[in-house]
Amino acid sequence: MTHHEPTGTRTRTAVVTGGASPRSIGRATATRFARDGWAVAILDLDGEGAGGLAQELAAEFGVPAAGYGVDITDSAAVNEAAARVAASELPPVGALANIAGIPSPVPFLEVDDALWDTIISVNLTGTFYVTRAFLSAMLEGGYGRVVNMSSVSAQQGGGVFSKTPYSAAKAGVLGLTRSLAREMAPEGITVNAIAPGAADTNIRGASTEESEAALSASIPMGRQATAEEIGALVVWLCGQDAGYITGTTQSINGGAYIS
Ligand SMILES: NC(=O)c1ccc[n+]([C@@H]2O[C@H](COP(=O)([O-])OP(=O)(O)OC[C@H]3O[C@@H](n4cnc5c(N)ncnc54)[C@H](O)[C@@H]3O)[C@@H](O)[C@H]2O)c1
């Protein structure tokens, strides 16, 4: 791993969940962190993908970077990853971007107990586990920013790929964010949520060209967000300039929903 001598937030590590998938928001976020000089720790179910991305970022941007294969619904594994990050050569953790999540296209009456539990567990409980595991490092390090991934589905109700369990989980993320923001405010740690509309990633899997085009046409700006646009917002929220913003939900949806 290469170390360089950065200033300000650059002496800190940004932890990003969900960065392994190509074209994902997590990947774009980790890349933007690295481009801006942050060290990066990537946590993803796909450990190989996370490690590969870390290597790419270290080579391209000269920042320390590491990848970890972690299921964010496994609290012991999450705690172990936090311990490994703390014991690594990475600088102290200064930001956490909880990006990993999975969609839920199943109609309400077909949602069985197991599916409900899975969707809540990845999208909401995982955010809790990862935040709990890394918060003490930020408290000790004296700088902390948490950005949690919600969705426009939490604000206006879900669409084709984001039905009830997903919307409920992403709305839960907003409650978690607001409450933790107030609790952490005296410590100077900010906690915000972002609520993207549709973004052009792999999350919708085998959706057709027609359905993607229809989705884009339904957005006032006539297109989906790029993962890079969302990553840039996350990284900005983690910077010094965003220090007085906490407990908020930042919409990024091309005018699809204006709250
Ligand atoms: N793409 C969109 O239209 C959109 C819109 C609003 C919100 N979001 C949210 O943004 C986030 C990222 O979405 P994306 O479009 O980049 O998705 P994606 O499917 O491209 O990437 C998700 C990543 O999360 C990882 N992941 C999934 N479950 C995990 C687990 N249990 N533990 C660790 N890692 C896990 C996957 O391996 C993958 O690398 C999700 O929370 C999603 O709900 C996406």
The ligand as an SDF file (V2000), in Angstrom:
LIG
                    3D

 44 48  0  0  0  0  0  0  0  0999 V2000
  -29.7220    2.3640   -8.5920 N   0  0  0  0  0  0  0  0  0  0  0  0
  -30.8220    3.0020   -8.2040 C   0  0  0  0  0  0  0  0  0  0  0  0
  -31.7360    3.3090   -9.0030 O   0  0  0  0  0  0  0  0  0  0  0  0
  -30.9860    3.3910   -6.7500 C   0  0  0  0  0  0  0  0  0  0  0  0
  -31.8970    4.4040   -6.4010 C   0  0  0  0  0  0  0  0  0  0  0  0
  -32.0430    4.7550   -5.0530 C   0  0  0  0  0  0  0  0  0  0  0  0
  -31.2930    4.1000   -4.0950 C   0  0  0  0  0  0  0  0  0  0  0  0
  -30.4230    3.1230   -4.4600 N   0  0  0  0  0  0  0  0  0  0  0  0
  -29.6600    2.4670   -3.4200 C   0  0  0  0  0  0  0  0  0  0  0  0
  -28.2810    2.6830   -3.6600 O   0  0  0  0  0  0  0  0  0  0  0  0
  -27.5310    1.6020   -3.1120 C   0  0  0  0  0  0  0  0  0  0  0  0
  -26.5620    1.0530   -4.1520 C   0  0  0  0  0  0  0  0  0  0  0  0
  -27.3170    0.6210   -5.2410 O   0  0  0  0  0  0  0  0  0  0  0  0
  -26.6710    0.2650   -6.6580 P   0  0  0  0  0  0  0  0  0  0  0  0
  -27.6590    0.6900   -7.6640 O   0  0  0  0  0  0  0  0  0  0  0  0
  -25.2800    0.7540   -6.7210 O   0  0  0  0  0  0  0  0  0  0  0  0
  -26.7410   -1.3310   -6.5350 O   0  0  0  0  0  0  0  0  0  0  0  0
  -25.7840   -2.4860   -7.0990 P   0  0  0  0  0  0  0  0  0  0  0  0
  -26.6300   -3.6990   -7.0780 O   0  0  0  0  0  0  0  0  0  0  0  0
  -25.1310   -2.0540   -8.3710 O   0  0  0  0  0  0  0  0  0  0  0  0
  -24.6570   -2.5970   -5.9510 O   0  0  0  0  0  0  0  0  0  0  0  0
  -24.9550   -3.0380   -4.6560 C   0  0  0  0  0  0  0  0  0  0  0  0
  -23.6920   -3.5720   -3.9970 C   0  0  0  0  0  0  0  0  0  0  0  0
  -24.0230   -3.9290   -2.6450 O   0  0  0  0  0  0  0  0  0  0  0  0
  -23.4490   -5.1960   -2.3580 C   0  0  0  0  0  0  0  0  0  0  0  0
  -24.2420   -5.8960   -1.3480 N   0  0  0  0  0  0  0  0  0  0  0  0
  -25.5140   -6.3690   -1.4820 C   0  0  0  0  0  0  0  0  0  0  0  0
  -25.8860   -6.9940   -0.3370 N   0  0  0  0  0  0  0  0  0  0  0  0
  -24.8440   -6.9150    0.5190 C   0  0  0  0  0  0  0  0  0  0  0  0
  -24.6100   -7.3990    1.8410 C   0  0  0  0  0  0  0  0  0  0  0  0
  -25.5420   -8.1110    2.5070 N   0  0  0  0  0  0  0  0  0  0  0  0
  -23.4150   -7.1500    2.4150 N   0  0  0  0  0  0  0  0  0  0  0  0
  -22.4520   -6.4450    1.7510 C   0  0  0  0  0  0  0  0  0  0  0  0
  -22.6160   -5.9870    0.4930 N   0  0  0  0  0  0  0  0  0  0  0  0
  -23.7910   -6.2150   -0.1230 C   0  0  0  0  0  0  0  0  0  0  0  0
  -23.4580   -5.9390   -3.6870 C   0  0  0  0  0  0  0  0  0  0  0  0
  -22.5150   -6.9970   -3.6970 O   0  0  0  0  0  0  0  0  0  0  0  0
  -23.1160   -4.8200   -4.6680 C   0  0  0  0  0  0  0  0  0  0  0  0
  -21.7250   -4.6780   -4.8540 O   0  0  0  0  0  0  0  0  0  0  0  0
  -28.5510    0.5840   -2.5920 C   0  0  0  0  0  0  0  0  0  0  0  0
  -28.7360    0.7870   -1.2080 O   0  0  0  0  0  0  0  0  0  0  0  0
  -29.8080    0.9650   -3.3390 C   0  0  0  0  0  0  0  0  0  0  0  0
  -30.9570    0.5730   -2.6540 O   0  0  0  0  0  0  0  0  0  0  0  0
  -30.2520    2.7530   -5.7740 C   0  0  0  0  0  0  0  0  0  0  0  0
  1  2  1  0
  2  3  2  0
  2  4  1  0
  4  5  1  0
  4 44  2  0
  5  6  2  0
  6  7  1  0
  7  8  2  0
  8  9  1  0
  8 44  1  0
  9 10  1  0
  9 42  1  0
 10 11  1  0
 11 12  1  0
 11 40  1  0
 12 13  1  0
 13 14  1  0
 14 15  2  0
 14 16  1  0
 14 17  1  0
 17 18  1  0
 18 19  2  0
 18 20  1  0
 18 21  1  0
 21 22  1  0
 22 23  1  0
 23 24  1  0
 23 38  1  0
 24 25  1  0
 25 26  1  0
 25 36  1  0
 26 27  1  0
 26 35  1  0
 27 28  2  0
 28 29  1  0
 29 30  1  0
 29 35  2  0
 30 31  1  0
 30 32  2  0
 32 33  1  0
 33 34  2  0
 34 35  1  0
 36 37  1  0
 36 38  1  0
 38 39  1  0
 40 41  1  0
 40 42  1  0
 42 43  1  0
M  CHG  2   8   1  16  -1
M  END
$$$$
